[in-house]
């Protein structure tokens, strides 16, 4: 059974940093492109960042480029998102999501971890 | 950049009724469109991919159709657990989502 379990969320002050983790199981982690998607309170879904299976290619939404860093450790079956220079508008639930083989959609999602940026 | 517009924003129906949700793309996306269901406090769940293919474990009352710019998600006979928010999604430059349709009990 595919499982994705996020952790690392919490309350942080504007300008602060946080590191999110996603532990994957039930599939060959290195064979899949992985993603972070966020959802602000009461709002819709927003793609944040993607990384290919071996970490060769990395992509960011314009809204987070230069502040967030995605990475993965295939030996540990884990995906990460380093959040720096946080702003109030980064407040959201952050989901880890596995991309389909053709990278056209997300076939599995974690339960999410809440990041709150507030003074 | 492709924009996905969902309608209606809110749909009020009763259990047993048929639901039809719409997603329109600002330019052709061929059949590269997915639908997700999100219940309160839960992560989204993939329902339909490539416009008309049901994901694993999705009941047959869910069906997707369309191609090009106009797509529909149809729920044949609403069950109580189907009342949720539904999003369409396409990957062009990157992953783009519609703003969502809230399906509520009338």
Interface residues (C-beta under 8 A of the other chain):
Chain A: X35 X37 X44 X45 X46 X47 X50 X59 X61 X95 X100 X103 X104 X105 X106 X107 X108 X109 X110 X111 X112
Chain B: X32 X34 X36 X42 X43 X44 X45 X46 X49 X50 X55 X87 X89 X91 X94 X95 X96 X97 X98 X99 X100
